[in-house]
């Protein structure tokens, strides 16, 4: 009986973590809409820059940096959602040769290493943001926007990505302890949720 209770604990923890993961994804999906609008805005700004420079013969001093800021925000803020979907590029040459259990362990180790890197990246990003905000740092262009804007977007996006990775690492650990595989997530998602510890690594 005690063995059954011990094996049920990781499954219960995994369900709680998956609910937190779903909550984070609700936020990430809303931010994805903002990121898509930022990409459209960057395209419009760059198109206007080309038109103003070559057709109207006007000087462009803010367009390039504004587009870069929007692209930086869209890239980093959408990182957590991409990680949730395992949408990054992966190589499957090795995964097809390994058993499902070994693949779960391999993916979990990759997630842990990625978490450590992204956690350090997020910490350094917040450090850069703090320095830029306190010191009032601006870019070297004639427009001179505050550098706290791109650093803040980068720090925010990397923090979301770190939290997403932390949840995936915790879910993977619970599922390996409980001996459940990808099926642990199907209990709370009606059997349609993809394996959040699976996919490419």
N, C-alpha and C positions, 0 to 999 in steps of 0.2 A: 504493500500500500504506500509506504513512504517513497518507494522508487517511482510510483506513478505520480505522486504529488510533485516530486523533484523534477520529473520530466515535463510536467504540465506548466511549471513556473516559467521556463524560457518561452513557451508558446504564448502564455499570457502577456509576458513582457513584450514579445514580438508584436502582438496585436496592439498594445498601447503605443509602441513606437511607430507602427504603421499608421495609426490615427494621427499622431503628431506629424508624420511624413505627409499625410493627406492634407492636414491643415497648412503646412508649409507650402504645399503645391498650390493650394488655393491662392495664397499670396503671390507665389511665383507666376501663376497664370495671369493675374492682374498686371503684374510688372511686365510680363511679356507683351501685353497690349501697348504699354508705354514704350517698350523697346522697339516694337514695330513702327510706332509713330515716329520715334527718334530716327530710325533708318530712313523713313520717308522724308522727314525733315532734313536730314543730312543730304539726301539726293537733291531735294529742291534747292537747298542753299548752294550746293556746288554747281547746279545747273544755272542758277542766277549769277553765280560768280563768273562762270564762263561767258554768259551772255553780256554781263555788264562790262567785263574786261575787253572782249573782242568786238562787240557790236556797239555798245554805248561809249566805249573808251573811258570808263570810270575806274578809279582806283578801288581795289578791294583790300580792305585791311582787317575785316572781321570774319569774312565768310569761311575761310579755310579753318581757322581755329574753332569757330562755332560748329562746323561739321565734324571736326576731330573730337570735340567734347561730346557731341551726340553719339558718335561711333564708339567712343570709349565707354560711355554709359550703357549703350545697348549691348556691347560685348560682355562687360563684366556683370551687369545686373541679370542678364539672361543665363549666366553660367549655371546657377543652381537648377533651373528647369531643364537645361540640357543634360546635366548630370543625372537628374531624376529619371530621365528617359533613356539614359545610357546612349545619348546621341552623338558622343564623340567618336572619332575615327578609331577603329580597333583592328587588330590583325588576328585572324581566326586560324592561322596555320597550326598553332599549338593546341588550341582549345579542342579541336576535333580529335586529337590523339589522346586526350585525357578523359578520365571517368567523370561523371557529374559531381561526385563528392570531391575529387581532387580539384576540379574546376572551381567549386564553391570556395575551397580554401585558398586557391590561387587568387581569385577575385577579391576575397576578403583581405589578403595581404596587400594586394595592389591598392585597395581602398584605404588601408591604414597608411601606407606610404604617401598616397595622394593627400590624405587628410593632414599629415604632418607638414607637407610642402605648402598646401593651401592655407593652413593655420599660420605658418610663418609669414606667408605672403600677405595675409590679411593684417597681421600685427604690424608689419612694416608699412603697409598702406595707411593704416591709422596713424602711424608715426609721422609719415610724410604729410598727411592731411593736417595733423596738429601743428606741425612746424609751419606749413604754408599759411594756416589760418592765423596763428599767433603772430608770425612775422609779417603778415600781409604780403606774401609773395605774389607776384604777377608775372605773366609771360613777357617775353622781350619784344613783342610786337608793338606797333603803334596803338593798337586797341587796348592791350594790356589787361586782359581779364584775370581775375584771381585764380591762382593754381589750386586753391582749395576745392574748386568745383570738380575738375577731373580726378583729383586725389580722393575726394569724398565719394564720388561715384565708384571708383575702383575699390575703395575700402568697403563700402556697403555691399557691392556685388561679391567680393571675395569672402565677406563674412557670411552672406547667405549660402555661398557654395560650401564653406567650411561646415556650417550647420547641417546642410544636406548630406555631406560626406559623413559627418558624425552620426547621423541617424542611420545611414546605410551600414556603417561599420557596426553599430549597436544591433541592428536588425540581423545582420549576418552572423554575429556572435551568438545571439539568442537562438537562431535557427540551427546553427551547428551544435550548440549545446543540447538542444531539444531533439536533434536528429530529424528535424523537418526539412525539407528542401525548399524549393520554390513554392510548394503548396501551402506554406504557412500563410501567405498573403491572401489566398483564395477564400479563406473563411470570412474575411471582413469585406471583400470586394466582389462577392458573388461569383467567383471563379473566373473573372475576366481580367484581373490585374496582372500585368507582367511582373516577372521576377525582378525586384528592385536591387537584388544582390547579383543579378545575372547580367546577361548582355556582354558587350565587349569590355575588355579591360585594358 
